[in-house]
Amino acid sequence: MPVSVPVVCIDGPNASGKGAVSRAVAERLGWRRLDSGVLYRALGLAAARRSLAPGETGRLADLAAELDLELRGDRVLLEGRDVTRELATEEAGARASRIAVLAPVRAALLERQRAFRRAPGLVADGRDMGTVVFPDAACKVFLTASPEVRARRRHNQLRHQGMDVSLACLFEAIRERDERDRIRETAPLRPAEGALCLDTTHLGVEETLERVMEHVRTTGRRAPPGGSGKPGGGSHRQTPSGDT
């Protein structure tokens, strides 16, 4: 039977801070965490291995439904192989963005995401957690920041991981992805109704975290009557990974 489990939804564009904030919130609460971007990045990689084009919607949706994906803490195993580092690249993000606009793909991943909703609670970050995946969540947050600041953040993150990427290219990629996410017909990027909206352009992670935690303290521990989440299997459990 469905279970009533509270969910904190943290949505926003790439490098808005939602990854770092959702990790910290999950750690403070002792709850599970879902980084939904990992699912789309893993699907994009699996599709690339099969030479599937974004236009092959039916085959991509079938692949999404059958995706052999296991999340072990910070590690991501795709078809038995550790792909954690591959999924952190800009190429992986670009692939994810191109297939994320496809309605059948999003539908195929919907229940898989909802399966993360297990006691004692879930912190879910992505782009449509509060609007589509967990619309009944009591606590919803939307983080944003200027494209320039987000490009610098992403650049620093990749350099820290030993990847050499052009800042100018990152800025352009972020602008293009923002536009794709904003105008797509299915689950466009936008704040959920009643969400706490924070512009983190001039906010540090700690200040952002404290504002989010205050919102969580007043709303986030409530589970909806009846609930809509479903118990998930152990292979679906996810703990912190990178912001997407």
SESE-573721 format. One record per residue: x, y, z of N, C-alpha, C in turn. Coordinates in steps of 0.001 Angstrom, whole numbers. Each point is the difference from the previous one (the first is absolute). Layout:
REM SESE-573721
{rec {X, Y, Z}, {X, Y, Z}, {X, Y, Z}}
...
This chain:
REM SESE-573721
{rec {840, -1196, 0}, {-840, 1196, 0}, {875, 1246, 0}}
{rec {-522, 1109, -555}, {742, 1258, 58}, {227, 410, 1448}}
{rec {1092, 706, 241}, {318, 439, 1353}, {83, 1512, 39}}
{rec {-363, 569, 1154}, {94, 1441, 177}, {1386, 326, 517}}
{rec {809, 627, -837}, {1372, 348, 342}, {243, 1442, -409}}
{rec {524, 854, 901}, {250, 1395, -359}, {1114, 139, -1040}}
{rec {-137, 1002, -845}, {983, 263, -1048}, {336, 1486, -14}}
{rec {1286, 300, -117}, {470, 1362, -243}, {474, 51, -1445}}
{rec {-616, 844, -811}, {361, 127, -1412}, {874, 1238, -188}}
{rec {1139, -174, -635}, {900, 1121, -287}, {289, 1, -1492}}
{rec {-623, 928, -697}, {139, 100, -1453}, {823, 1213, -391}}
{rec {432, 2, -1250}, {737, 1138, -514}, {866, -406, -1175}}
{rec {565, 973, -699}, {868, -290, -1144}, {1363, -502, 444}}
{rec {807, -380, -968}, {1338, -509, 252}, {853, 1007, 772}}
{rec {732, -494, 1015}, {939, 801, 787}, {-667, 1118, 786}}
{rec {-1263, -163, 326}, {-698, 989, 827}, {264, -222, 1479}}
{rec {620, -1124, 321}, {298, -332, 1387}, {-859, -1100, 569}}
{rec {-923, -534, -797}, {-942, -975, 544}, {667, -1300, 421}}
{rec {1095, -385, -670}, {682, -1231, 380}, {613, 100, 1383}}
{rec {772, 1066, 231}, {651, 181, 1295}, {-1025, 193, 1108}}
{rec {-1038, 762, -283}, {-1016, 266, 1022}, {-803, -1262, 311}}
{rec {-392, -741, -1015}, {-784, -1212, 249}, {814, -1033, 767}}
{rec {1302, -101, -285}, {858, -905, 767}, {-9, 375, 1477}}
{rec {200, 1304, 255}, {72, 463, 1386}, {-1325, -179, 729}}
{rec {-1112, 281, -681}, {-1317, -162, 620}, {-238, -1470, 340}}
{rec {329, -893, -933}, {-186, -1430, 242}, {843, -475, 1176}}
{rec {1230, 513, 90}, {871, -394, 1105}, {-535, 507, 1336}}
{rec {-494, 1219, 33}, {-521, 550, 1256}, {-1248, -737, 467}}
{rec {-843, -369, -943}, {-1244, -677, 356}, {177, -1504, 194}}
{rec {1075, -550, -561}, {169, -1448, 32}, {-930, -701, -963}}
{rec {-342, 689, -1099}, {-920, -535, -1000}, {763, -495, -1221}}
{rec {-705, -708, -847}, {544, -431, -1284}, {100, 1196, -945}}
{rec {763, -168, -1073}, {116, 1069, -984}, {-90, -578, -1405}}
{rec {-679, 723, -860}, {-83, -332, -1413}, {555, 1152, -820}}
{rec {1040, -265, -770}, {497, 936, -1005}, {-548, -514, -1325}}
{rec {-1124, 557, -441}, {-676, -541, -1180}, {829, 149, -1264}}
{rec {920, 963, -23}, {833, 186, -1180}, {851, -1218, -312}}
{rec {357, -769, 1032}, {802, -1202, -221}, {-736, -986, -897}}
{rec {-1311, -118, 177}, {-775, -941, -814}, {45, 389, -1472}}
{rec {-167, 1298, -282}, {18, 455, -1388}, {1396, -81, -601}}
{rec {1024, 288, 790}, {1365, -113, -500}, {351, -1451, -299}}
{rec {-409, -898, 887}, {270, -1423, -215}, {-745, -514, -1228}}
{rec {-1236, 436, -163}, {-762, -396, -1181}, {661, 523, -1268}}
{rec {477, 1248, 44}, {683, 559, -1164}, {1236, -787, -360}}
{rec {754, -440, 998}, {1197, -800, -257}, {-368, -1358, -570}}
{rec {-1020, -633, 570}, {-442, -1301, -513}, {-476, 122, -1441}}
{rec {-684, 1102, -323}, {-466, 224, -1366}, {1172, 204, -949}}
{rec {1009, 739, 443}, {1181, 236, -833}, {724, -1309, -295}}
{rec {65, -881, 989}, {644, -1294, -207}, {-724, -823, -1065}}
{rec {-1307, 234, -131}, {-792, -730, -987}, {-200, 796, -1281}}
{rec {641, 1153, -92}, {-96, 882, -1169}, {-1437, 418, -288}}
{rec {-771, 226, 1082}, {-1378, 449, -163}, {-20, 1521, -127}}
{rec {-714, 492, -989}, {-127, 1439, -211}, {-1174, 530, 817}}
{rec {12, 1310, 343}, {-1114, 581, 765}, {-1353, -182, -666}}
{rec {-18, -158, -1330}, {-1263, -169, -704}, {-611, -1377, 146}}
{rec {747, -961, 495}, {-514, -1361, 157}, {-728, -107, 1339}}
{rec {-1091, 720, 93}, {-697, 170, 1272}, {-466, -1314, 609}}
{rec {-598, -854, -801}, {-523, -1260, 512}, {1087, -878, 576}}
{rec {1114, -120, -695}, {1095, -836, 479}, {629, 604, 1255}}
{rec {76, 1321, 56}, {545, 657, 1184}, {-895, -216, 1213}}
{rec {-1314, 70, -218}, {-941, -231, 1097}, {97, -1441, 498}}
{rec {132, -947, -936}, {148, -1408, 387}, {1284, -195, 804}}
{rec {1071, 657, -439}, {1269, -101, 709}, {-118, 595, 1399}}
{rec {-711, 1121, 121}, {-194, 636, 1311}, {-734, -930, 961}}
{rec {-990, -707, -519}, {-789, -898, 849}, {807, -1199, 475}}
{rec {994, -406, -795}, {764, -1208, 309}, {1407, 298, 494}}
{rec {325, 1261, 212}, {1372, 410, 298}, {586, -763, 1187}}
{rec {1152, -633, -237}, {704, -746, 1035}, {902, 972, 747}}
{rec {-550, 609, 1035}, {701, 1056, 725}, {-16, -303, 1490}}
{rec {1169, 109, 620}, {102, -207, 1443}, {777, 1158, 607}}
{rec {-530, 546, 1080}, {613, 1138, 675}, {522, -458, 1352}}
{rec {1304, 101, 166}, {642, -443, 1236}, {720, 1185, 634}}
{rec {-700, 718, 850}, {597, 1185, 594}, {333, 1010, -1076}}
{rec {1272, 393, -101}, {425, 953, -1010}, {275, -656, -1343}}
{rec {-24, -1307, -48}, {328, -710, -1241}, {-1257, -345, -782}}
{rec {138, 68, -1344}, {-1099, -340, -897}, {458, -1141, -896}}
{rec {-733, -1106, 49}, {329, -1152, -831}, {-1050, -134, -1097}}
{rec {454, 53, -1229}, {-873, -168, -1160}, {372, -1298, -686}}
{rec {-959, -920, -37}, {222, -1314, -594}, {1234, -665, 603}}
{rec {146, 180, 1329}, {1071, -639, 740}, {1330, 720, -11}}
{rec {83, 1127, -695}, {1268, 734, -123}, {-96, 1340, 716}}
{rec {1061, 351, 728}, {31, 1271, 722}, {180, 1141, -1011}}
{rec {-1028, 868, -93}, {23, 1098, -973}, {-65, 1354, 706}}
{rec {316, 27, 1279}, {-138, 1219, 803}, {723, 1176, -643}}
{rec {1239, -185, -391}, {787, 1087, -569}, {-541, 417, -1374}}
{rec {-406, -965, -804}, {-537, 315, -1326}, {-1258, 863, 101}}
{rec {-811, -248, 1009}, {-1253, 741, 127}, {214, 1424, 494}}
{rec {1185, 313, 489}, {281, 1346, 498}, {446, 959, -1100}}
{rec {185, -499, -1210}, {509, 831, -1083}, {-1102, 862, -621}}
{rec {425, 1047, -699}, {-951, 850, -710}, {-656, -751, -1155}}
{rec {729, -928, -602}, {-571, -801, -1083}, {-1192, -805, 508}}
{rec {141, -561, 1198}, {-1105, -767, 583}, {-1189, 897, 282}}
{rec {262, 1213, 478}, {-1078, 944, 259}, {-720, 411, -1263}}
{rec {756, 196, -1075}, {-605, 388, -1278}, {-884, -1118, -544}}
{rec {472, -1241, 104}, {-823, -1130, -452}, {-1282, -80, 809}}
{rec {121, 167, 1310}, {-1178, -69, 870}, {-1014, 1066, -380}}
{rec {477, 1211, -283}, {-891, 1102, -337}, {-765, -266, -1291}}
{rec {653, -640, -958}, {-660, -255, -1292}, {-1102, -1046, 113}}
{rec {185, -1000, 866}, {-1041, -1027, 122}, {-1040, 354, 1051}}
{rec {339, 943, 879}, {-933, 372, 1076}, {-1231, 728, -531}}
{rec {49, 486, -1232}, {-1155, 703, -569}, {-1049, -978, -518}}
{rec {314, -1289, -63}, {-897, -994, -592}, {-1003, -500, 1036}}
{rec {-1275, 242, -274}, {-1054, -364, 944}, {-17, -1495, 335}}
{rec {130, -912, -976}, {-19, -1426, 338}, {1158, -415, 899}}
{rec {1155, 658, -159}, {1148, -303, 850}, {-275, 449, 1435}}
{rec {-536, 1198, 150}, {-305, 506, 1337}, {-1058, -879, 669}}
{rec {-979, -442, -781}, {-1041, -869, 555}, {590, -1331, 459}}
{rec {954, -518, -780}, {615, -1286, 347}, {816, 84, 1284}}
{rec {559, 1170, 287}, {824, 169, 1200}, {-795, 490, 1214}}
{rec {-1258, 350, -216}, {-781, 606, 1076}, {-145, -913, 1213}}
{rec {-482, -1213, -202}, {-205, -909, 1128}, {1323, -417, 625}}
{rec {1041, -49, -817}, {1317, -348, 543}, {460, 1061, 999}}
{rec {-273, 1261, -320}, {347, 1072, 923}, {-869, -50, 1250}}
{rec {-1272, -249, -180}, {-903, -53, 1150}, {317, -1158, 931}}
{rec {684, -1026, -525}, {358, -1149, 827}, {1037, 342, 1055}}
{rec {653, 1159, -120}, {966, 426, 1013}, {-696, 491, 1268}}
{rec {-1284, 209, -66}, {-737, 570, 1131}, {-230, -1060, 1063}}
{rec {920, -45, 941}, {-61, -992, 1067}, {329, 664, 1325}}
{rec {-510, -600, 1078}, {221, 530, 1339}, {1504, 51, 306}}
{rec {403, 985, 798}, {-836, 967, 740}, {-404, 1224, -823}}
{rec {617, 223, -1168}, {-326, 1138, -844}, {963, 76, -1155}}
{rec {-298, 877, -945}, {811, 123, -1214}, {261, 1455, -318}}
{rec {1242, 302, -372}, {357, 1296, -570}, {294, -245, -1471}}
{rec {-805, 585, -882}, {120, -250, -1434}, {395, 1273, -726}}
{rec {1071, -73, -800}, {374, 1180, -772}, {-31, -300, -1489}}
{rec {-368, 1024, -761}, {-113, -167, -1441}, {-571, 1241, -638}}
{rec {-837, -212, -994}, {-618, 1117, -704}, {-1521, -29, 60}}
{rec {-572, -1166, 328}, {-1466, -91, 69}, {-453, -812, 1211}}
{rec {812, -18, 1044}, {-359, -780, 1187}, {-1286, 529, 645}}
{rec {-102, 1317, 124}, {-1163, 583, 660}, {-1198, 181, -896}}
{rec {215, 57, -1319}, {-1108, 238, -924}, {-614, -1281, -539}}
{rec {814, -1069, -168}, {-484, -1213, -661}, {215, -1255, 845}}
{rec {1216, -212, 469}, {319, -1280, 645}, {-652, -123, 1370}}
{rec {118, 1050, 830}, {-601, -16, 1338}, {-843, 1259, 197}}
{rec {-1072, 167, -763}, {-791, 1229, 102}, {-688, 170, 1344}}
{rec {-144, -1087, 771}, {-666, 82, 1299}, {971, 307, 1137}}
{rec {1284, 181, -303}, {980, 294, 1049}, {-364, 1298, 702}}
{rec {157, 7, 1313}, {-334, 1199, 784}, {1068, 1077, -122}}
{rec {1243, -417, -228}, {1119, 948, -32}, {628, 13, -1394}}
{rec {-51, 1167, -634}, {559, 143, -1343}, {891, 1234, -54}}
{rec {1146, -154, -650}, {979, 1077, -108}, {425, 111, -1461}}
{rec {214, 1230, -458}, {522, 215, -1349}, {1201, 934, 105}}
{rec {1172, -514, -402}, {1232, 782, 38}, {394, 446, -1408}}
{rec {515, 1191, -105}, {496, 478, -1287}, {1195, 900, 251}}
{rec {662, 420, -1068}, {1124, 934, 68}, {261, 455, -1431}}
{rec {762, 1047, -166}, {291, 507, -1336}, {809, -1039, -782}}
{rec {-161, -45, -1328}, {780, -941, -815}, {1505, 176, 185}}
{rec {450, 1242, 161}, {1433, 250, 170}, {525, -658, 1272}}
{rec {-708, 168, 1098}, {423, -584, 1269}, {-87, -1526, -64}}
{rec {-1031, -517, -603}, {-135, -1453, -92}, {1102, -605, -864}}
{rec {390, 697, -1057}, {1096, -489, -835}, {1303, -45, 781}}
{rec {255, 1029, 804}, {1221, 11, 813}, {-15, -1116, 1041}}
{rec {-1159, -216, 611}, {-107, -1075, 985}, {284, -1360, -639}}
{rec {-609, -230, -1142}, {191, -1273, -694}, {1452, -157, -441}}
{rec {604, 1084, -448}, {1395, -20, -428}, {906, -400, 1162}}
{rec {-240, 601, 1160}, {793, -333, 1179}, {-210, -1453, 431}}
{rec {-1246, -453, -95}, {-310, -1379, 375}, {743, -987, -902}}
{rec {-19, 246, -1293}, {663, -906, -942}, {1515, 36, 154}}
{rec {546, 1183, 240}, {1448, 99, 215}, {404, -766, 1251}}
{rec {-834, 75, 1028}, {276, -736, 1234}, {4, -1505, -257}}
{rec {-783, -439, -973}, {-70, -1415, -356}, {1056, -391, -1025}}
{rec {871, 962, -348}, {1088, -283, -935}, {-383, 97, -1456}}
{rec {-1119, 666, -303}, {-447, 144, -1380}, {276, 1414, -494}}
{rec {502, 116, -1213}, {349, 1293, -580}, {-1069, 397, -1019}}
{rec {-815, 974, 367}, {-1106, 436, -859}, {31, 1521, -117}}
{rec {-298, 508, -1189}, {-10, 1436, -235}, {-1166, 656, 729}}
{rec {285, 1099, 705}, {-1052, 738, 691}, {-1010, 560, -998}}
{rec {482, 496, -1130}, {-893, 552, -1026}, {-935, -1082, -540}}
{rec {538, -1194, -217}, {-831, -1103, -492}, {-1045, -406, 1034}}
{rec {387, 8, 1271}, {-940, -328, 1060}, {-1139, 1010, 60}}
{rec {342, 1277, -134}, {-1011, 1053, 32}, {-1008, -196, -1130}}
{rec {498, -286, -1183}, {-898, -196, -1141}, {-849, -1247, 180}}
{rec {602, -1071, 522}, {-746, -1242, 216}, {-1113, 198, 1026}}
{rec {280, 776, 1038}, {-1013, 272, 1026}, {-1146, 807, -580}}
{rec {307, 998, -810}, {-1057, 802, -633}, {-874, -856, -908}}
{rec {628, -876, -774}, {-762, -856, -911}, {-878, -980, 778}}
{rec {548, -563, 1060}, {-784, -959, 776}, {-1138, 686, 730}}
{rec {247, 1187, 511}, {-1070, 763, 647}, {-1174, 187, -950}}
{rec {326, 351, -1251}, {-1061, 242, -982}, {-752, -1280, -316}}
{rec {714, -1114, -186}, {-666, -1282, -268}, {-913, -385, 1150}}
{rec {504, 155, 1216}, {-802, -379, 1166}, {-1225, 897, 173}}
{rec {161, 1270, -349}, {-1077, 964, 210}, {-1136, -193, -981}}
{rec {320, -325, -1270}, {-1038, -27, -1048}, {-530, -1398, -289}}
{rec {572, -1049, 601}, {-477, -1338, -333}, {-1468, -143, 418}}
{rec {-736, -769, -760}, {-1434, -157, 248}, {-270, -817, 1254}}
{rec {831, -993, 253}, {-208, -877, 1150}, {876, 441, 1165}}
{rec {-619, 272, 1146}, {710, 362, 1233}, {1025, 1103, -209}}
{rec {-416, 1159, -508}, {959, 1102, -168}, {553, 452, 1338}}
{rec {1200, 574, -35}, {647, 468, 1221}, {-698, 1258, 500}}
{rec {-603, -96, 1182}, {-674, 1139, 612}, {-215, -309, 1479}}
{rec {-151, 1039, 820}, {-257, -255, 1423}, {-1367, -656, 200}}
{rec {-72, -908, 947}, {-1287, -591, 360}, {-819, 1025, 769}}
{rec {-1306, -155, -49}, {-877, 905, 748}, {320, -97, 1495}}
{rec {191, 1145, 627}, {290, 34, 1422}, {1450, -250, 365}}
{rec {875, -118, -1006}, {1408, -275, 278}, {716, 1221, 567}}
{rec {960, -244, 860}, {914, 1043, 444}, {993, 237, -1127}}
{rec {15, 1190, -573}, {894, 319, -1119}, {1181, 827, 502}}
{rec {1204, -488, -254}, {1209, 681, 447}, {953, 213, -1172}}
{rec {436, 1230, -179}, {1047, 306, -972}, {1326, -87, 754}}
{rec {834, -974, -365}, {1242, -240, 728}, {1204, 693, -624}}
{rec {-255, 936, -928}, {1104, 685, -669}, {978, 595, 1001}}
{rec {-536, 608, 1049}, {848, 653, 1000}, {-88, -683, 1367}}
{rec {-451, -1253, 8}, {-105, -751, 1248}, {1006, -1148, 11}}
{rec {648, -204, 1135}, {857, -1161, 162}, {-824, -1221, 322}}
{rec {628, -1158, -30}, {-708, -1245, 260}, {-590, -2, 1408}}
{rec {770, 461, 994}, {-485, -41, 1383}, {-1220, 895, 209}}
{rec {37, 1207, -579}, {-1143, 899, 150}, {-1222, -564, -707}}
{rec {223, -553, -1198}, {-1109, -621, -727}, {-568, -1162, 802}}
{rec {889, -819, 556}, {-431, -1161, 778}, {-853, 414, 1192}}
{rec {408, 1033, 712}, {-762, 423, 1172}, {-1390, 491, -379}}
{rec {-107, 701, -1117}, {-1325, 460, -443}, {-879, -1184, -398}}
{rec {614, -977, -665}, {-768, -1185, -391}, {-414, -795, 1239}}
{rec {906, -147, 963}, {-325, -768, 1208}, {-1110, 660, 796}}
{rec {-40, 1309, 22}, {-1096, 682, 685}, {-1331, -339, -672}}
{rec {4, -55, -1330}, {-1206, -381, -741}, {-365, -1458, 289}}
{rec {1019, -846, 69}, {-231, -1412, 310}, {-602, -154, 1392}}
{rec {512, 760, 960}, {-491, -116, 1376}, {-1475, 358, 119}}
{rec {-470, 892, -853}, {-1399, 415, 83}, {-937, -825, -878}}
{rec {547, -660, -1030}, {-870, -728, -934}, {431, -1420, -299}}
{rec {1292, -271, 49}, {531, -1208, -616}, {-212, -1307, 692}}
{rec {-391, 0, 1265}, {-155, -1267, 712}, {-1409, -562, -89}}
{rec {-862, 720, -709}, {-1377, -481, -126}, {-126, -942, -1185}}
{rec {-631, -1123, 204}, {-309, -919, -1091}, {-1427, 259, -447}}
{rec {-287, -125, -1295}, {-1355, 234, -480}, {-951, -1101, 443}}
{rec {-1257, 314, 241}, {-966, -1036, 369}, {-73, -1073, -1067}}
{rec {177, -1241, 380}, {-94, -1096, -966}, {1278, -267, -727}}
{rec {806, 1055, -274}, {1266, -176, -687}, {-170, -413, -1432}}
{rec {1076, 124, -794}, {-45, -463, -1388}, {1266, -737, -367}}
{rec {942, -114, 961}, {1237, -692, -306}, {-187, -1495, 114}}
{rec {928, -722, -608}, {-50, -1447, 50}, {1330, -525, 516}}
{rec {-9, -1080, 740}, {1253, -565, 472}, {869, -387, -1169}}
{rec {1307, 211, 130}, {909, -357, -1081}, {981, -1054, 446}}
{rec {661, -620, -987}, {985, -1028, 293}, {1319, 594, 429}}
{rec {871, -838, 575}, {1278, 457, 511}, {888, 595, -1071}}
{rec {-108, -493, -1262}, {868, 502, -1052}, {-338, 1427, -380}}
{rec {-1132, 535, 472}, {-384, 1365, -319}, {523, 1005, 1002}}
{rec {560, -466, 1123}, {410, 940, 1033}, {1148, 868, -504}}
{rec {-78, 1286, 272}, {1059, 905, -426}, {363, 953, 1110}}
{rec {1296, 193, 183}, {512, 1020, 886}, {713, 1020, -852}}
{rec {562, 1077, 584}, {435, 1143, -769}, {907, -282, -1180}}
{rec {-237, 725, -1094}, {885, 39, -1151}, {19, 1423, -495}}
{rec {515, 257, -1188}, {206, 1359, -452}, {-1258, 713, -431}}
{rec {50, 1315, -38}, {-1107, 828, -483}, {-102, -142, -1493}}
{rec {-1251, -67, -516}, {-191, -114, -1444}, {-1004, 1009, -469}}
